[in-house]
Amino acid sequence: MSPIYFAILPLPVYFCTLIGPKRMLSVQHLTKKYATLTVVNDVSLQVERGEIISIVGPSGAGKSTLLHLMGGLDKPDTGSVLIDNTDMLKLAPKKQARFRNSHIGFVFQFHHLLPEFTAIENVSMPLWIGGVGNKTVTEKAMAMLDLVGLGGRAQHKPSELSGGEQQRVAIARALVMEPSVVMADEPTGNLDSVNAAAVHHLFLELREKTGHTFVMVTHNEALAKMTDRTLTMRDGKIVEESKNSI
């Protein structure tokens, strides 16, 4: 684990990462319909602590909808989502929002950085929302930028960064609250092959350094093969599971 990261990681969280329960995410019988169309059809899956899984399949298979349901960005018609033993869907709206901010990191195809803010300010956003003190905010945000290799670009605005650098800032933002799980929806879909490969390897490096759990939706076969497991969706269902050799 990175010395910088360890310095900002509370000891209980650090030791929980080492000896805590193996199961990080448990999904049971998720279903989501829009009018008469069933987009996610009775999906169940388990993700272990520190595991990286990919979800693949043709467009319209329900991949992104499933990820949004697991992340609390959308509400299922049926089913449950347990993250670190908490049933997120049973929480009141305000508590669910706080839980999502502190326990789930999101990375999307488009980085969604605020153009008027610097890299360190963008990374700081979840901390400010979470009510973290200013001094701690700066220390944590800077540590995360160092972790993704952008410590020297902290004061640059998104327009001054390359596409790959912008996505690294978005990844730092997703990790800064030390979430239980990081959910990524086509994280390299808007990058060229060189920057996409760099992001692929960054996820693996971060898992080794921080022990984070990653769930990724992707069309990128190279990225999918670099994860521990690949789940294939079709017509709203998981139809195949394969283990990969990283």
C-alpha positions as CSV (number, residue, x, y, z in Angstrom):
1,M,0.0,0.0,0.0
2,S,1.3,3.5,-0.9
3,P,2.8,5.3,2.1
4,I,0.9,8.4,1.1
5,Y,-2.3,6.6,0.9
6,F,-1.7,4.7,4.2
7,A,-1.1,8.1,5.9
8,I,-4.6,9.3,5.1
9,L,-6.4,5.9,5.6
10,P,-7.9,5.5,9.1
11,L,-6.5,2.4,10.8
12,P,-9.9,0.7,11.2
13,V,-10.5,1.0,7.4
14,Y,-7.0,-0.3,6.7
15,F,-7.4,-3.4,8.8
16,C,-10.9,-4.0,7.6
17,T,-9.4,-4.1,4.1
18,L,-7.0,-6.8,5.3
19,I,-9.2,-8.9,7.5
20,G,-12.8,-7.8,6.9
21,P,-15.6,-10.0,5.4
22,K,-14.8,-11.2,1.9
23,R,-18.1,-10.3,0.3
24,M,-18.3,-6.7,-0.8
25,L,-21.3,-6.6,-3.0
26,S,-24.3,-8.9,-3.0
27,V,-27.1,-8.5,-5.6
28,Q,-30.3,-10.6,-5.4
29,H,-33.0,-10.8,-8.0
30,L,-32.8,-7.3,-9.4
31,T,-35.5,-6.5,-12.0
32,K,-36.1,-3.2,-13.8
33,K,-38.8,-2.6,-16.3
34,Y,-39.6,0.5,-18.5
35,A,-43.2,0.2,-19.6
36,T,-43.4,-3.3,-21.1
37,L,-39.7,-3.7,-21.7
38,T,-37.7,-5.7,-19.1
39,V,-34.2,-4.2,-19.1
40,V,-32.8,-6.1,-16.1
41,N,-34.4,-9.5,-15.6
42,D,-33.9,-11.2,-12.2
43,V,-30.2,-10.7,-11.9
44,S,-28.2,-12.0,-9.0
45,L,-24.4,-11.7,-8.5
46,Q,-21.7,-11.6,-5.8
47,V,-18.5,-9.6,-5.8
48,E,-15.7,-10.3,-3.3
49,R,-13.7,-7.7,-1.5
50,G,-10.7,-6.6,-3.7
51,E,-12.1,-8.3,-6.8
52,I,-12.3,-6.6,-10.2
53,I,-15.1,-7.8,-12.4
54,S,-16.2,-6.8,-15.9
55,I,-19.7,-6.9,-17.3
56,V,-19.9,-7.2,-21.1
57,G,-22.6,-7.8,-23.8
58,P,-24.2,-6.2,-26.8
59,S,-25.7,-2.7,-26.7
60,G,-29.1,-2.8,-25.1
61,A,-28.3,-5.9,-23.0
62,G,-28.9,-4.0,-19.7
63,K,-25.3,-3.5,-18.6
64,S,-25.4,0.2,-17.7
65,T,-28.9,-0.1,-16.2
66,L,-27.6,-2.9,-13.9
67,L,-24.6,-0.8,-12.8
68,H,-26.9,2.2,-12.1
69,L,-29.2,-0.1,-10.0
70,M,-26.2,-1.5,-8.0
71,G,-24.9,2.1,-7.5
72,G,-28.2,3.5,-6.3
73,L,-28.5,5.8,-9.2
74,D,-31.8,4.1,-10.3
75,K,-34.4,2.1,-8.3
76,P,-35.2,-1.5,-9.2
77,D,-38.8,-2.9,-9.4
78,T,-37.6,-5.8,-7.3
79,G,-34.5,-7.1,-5.6
80,S,-31.8,-6.1,-3.1
81,V,-28.3,-4.6,-3.2
82,L,-26.0,-5.1,-0.2
83,I,-22.8,-3.2,-0.1
84,D,-20.5,-4.1,2.7
85,N,-23.5,-5.7,4.5
86,T,-25.7,-2.7,4.2
87,D,-29.0,-3.0,2.2
88,M,-28.7,0.3,0.4
89,L,-32.2,0.1,-1.1
90,K,-33.8,0.0,2.4
91,L,-32.2,3.3,3.4
92,A,-34.2,6.6,3.4
93,P,-33.4,8.9,0.5
94,K,-31.1,11.2,2.4
95,K,-29.3,8.3,4.1
96,Q,-29.0,6.5,0.8
97,A,-27.4,9.6,-0.8
98,R,-24.9,9.9,2.1
99,F,-24.2,6.2,1.8
100,R,-23.6,6.4,-1.9
101,N,-21.2,9.4,-1.5
102,S,-19.1,7.6,1.2
103,H,-19.3,4.0,0.0
104,I,-19.5,4.1,-3.9
105,G,-17.1,5.7,-6.3
106,F,-18.3,6.3,-9.9
107,V,-16.3,6.6,-13.1
108,F,-18.2,7.2,-16.4
109,Q,-17.2,7.3,-20.0
110,F,-17.3,11.1,-20.0
111,H,-15.3,12.3,-17.0
112,H,-17.9,15.0,-16.0
113,L,-15.2,17.3,-14.5
114,L,-16.3,20.8,-13.6
115,P,-14.4,23.0,-16.2
116,E,-14.1,26.0,-14.0
117,F,-12.3,24.1,-11.2
118,T,-8.7,22.8,-11.0
119,A,-7.9,19.1,-10.8
120,I,-7.5,19.2,-7.1
121,E,-10.8,21.0,-6.6
122,N,-12.6,18.5,-8.8
123,V,-11.2,15.6,-6.7
124,S,-12.2,17.5,-3.5
125,M,-15.9,17.7,-4.4
126,P,-17.0,14.4,-2.7
127,L,-15.1,15.4,0.4
128,W,-16.7,18.8,0.5
129,I,-20.1,17.2,0.0
130,G,-19.3,14.8,2.9
131,G,-18.5,17.6,5.2
132,V,-14.7,16.9,5.6
133,G,-12.6,19.7,7.0
134,N,-10.6,21.9,4.6
135,K,-7.2,20.8,5.7
136,T,-8.0,17.1,5.4
137,V,-9.7,17.7,2.1
138,T,-6.5,19.2,0.6
139,E,-4.3,16.4,2.0
140,K,-6.6,13.6,0.7
141,A,-7.2,15.1,-2.7
142,M,-3.5,15.7,-3.2
143,A,-2.7,12.1,-2.0
144,M,-5.2,10.7,-4.6
145,L,-3.7,12.8,-7.4
146,D,-0.3,11.5,-6.5
147,L,-1.6,8.0,-6.5
148,V,-2.9,8.3,-10.1
149,G,0.3,10.0,-11.2
150,L,-1.0,13.6,-11.5
151,G,0.5,15.3,-8.4
152,G,2.2,17.8,-10.7
153,R,-1.0,18.7,-12.4
154,A,-3.1,19.5,-9.4
155,Q,-3.6,23.2,-10.3
156,H,-4.5,22.6,-13.9
157,K,-8.0,22.9,-15.2
158,P,-9.6,20.2,-17.3
159,S,-9.0,22.2,-20.5
160,E,-5.3,22.0,-19.8
161,L,-5.2,18.2,-19.4
162,S,-5.2,15.5,-22.0
163,G,-8.2,13.1,-22.2
164,G,-6.3,10.4,-20.3
165,E,-5.3,12.9,-17.6
166,Q,-8.9,14.0,-17.3
167,Q,-10.0,10.4,-16.8
168,R,-7.3,9.9,-14.1
169,V,-8.7,13.0,-12.3
170,A,-12.1,11.4,-12.4
171,I,-10.7,8.1,-11.0
172,A,-9.0,10.0,-8.2
173,R,-12.3,11.7,-7.5
174,A,-14.0,8.3,-7.4
175,L,-11.5,7.0,-4.9
176,V,-11.0,10.0,-2.6
177,M,-13.8,9.0,-0.2
178,E,-12.2,5.5,0.2
179,P,-15.3,3.8,-1.1
180,S,-16.3,0.2,-0.6
181,V,-16.6,-0.3,-4.3
182,V,-15.8,1.6,-7.5
183,M,-18.4,1.3,-10.3
184,A,-17.1,2.2,-13.8
185,D,-19.4,2.6,-16.9
186,E,-17.3,2.4,-20.1
187,P,-14.3,4.1,-18.3
188,T,-12.2,4.0,-21.5
189,G,-14.9,4.4,-24.1
190,N,-13.9,8.0,-24.9
191,L,-10.1,7.4,-24.9
192,D,-7.7,6.5,-27.7
193,S,-5.9,3.1,-27.5
194,V,-2.8,4.4,-25.7
195,N,-4.8,6.2,-23.0
196,A,-7.2,3.4,-22.7
197,A,-4.4,0.9,-22.0
198,A,-3.0,3.3,-19.4
199,V,-6.3,3.4,-17.6
200,H,-6.6,-0.4,-17.7
201,H,-3.3,-0.8,-16.0
202,L,-4.1,2.0,-13.5
203,F,-7.1,0.0,-12.2
204,L,-4.9,-3.0,-11.6
205,E,-2.3,-0.9,-9.9
206,L,-4.9,0.8,-7.7
207,R,-6.3,-2.6,-6.7
208,E,-2.9,-3.7,-5.6
209,K,-2.1,-0.5,-3.7
210,T,-5.5,0.2,-2.1
211,G,-7.4,-3.1,-2.2
212,H,-10.5,-1.5,-3.8
213,T,-13.2,-3.5,-5.4
214,F,-14.1,-2.6,-9.0
215,V,-17.2,-3.4,-11.1
216,M,-16.9,-2.3,-14.7
217,V,-19.2,-2.2,-17.7
218,T,-17.2,-2.2,-20.9
219,H,-17.2,-3.0,-24.6
220,N,-13.4,-3.2,-24.5
221,E,-12.3,-6.8,-24.8
222,A,-8.8,-6.0,-23.6
223,L,-10.0,-4.4,-20.4
224,A,-12.5,-7.2,-19.8
225,K,-9.7,-9.8,-20.1
226,M,-7.6,-8.0,-17.5
227,T,-10.3,-8.4,-14.8
228,D,-10.7,-11.3,-12.4
229,R,-14.1,-12.4,-13.8
230,T,-16.2,-11.4,-16.8
231,L,-20.0,-11.6,-16.7
232,T,-21.8,-11.6,-20.1
233,M,-25.3,-10.1,-20.3
234,R,-27.9,-10.6,-23.0
235,D,-31.5,-9.5,-22.9
236,G,-31.3,-8.3,-19.3
237,K,-29.8,-11.5,-17.9
238,I,-26.3,-12.8,-17.0
239,V,-25.9,-15.7,-19.4
240,E,-22.2,-16.5,-18.9
241,E,-19.4,-16.1,-16.4
242,S,-15.7,-16.7,-17.1
243,K,-12.6,-16.4,-15.0
244,N,-9.6,-14.5,-16.5
245,S,-5.9,-14.9,-16.1
246,I,-4.5,-11.4,-15.3
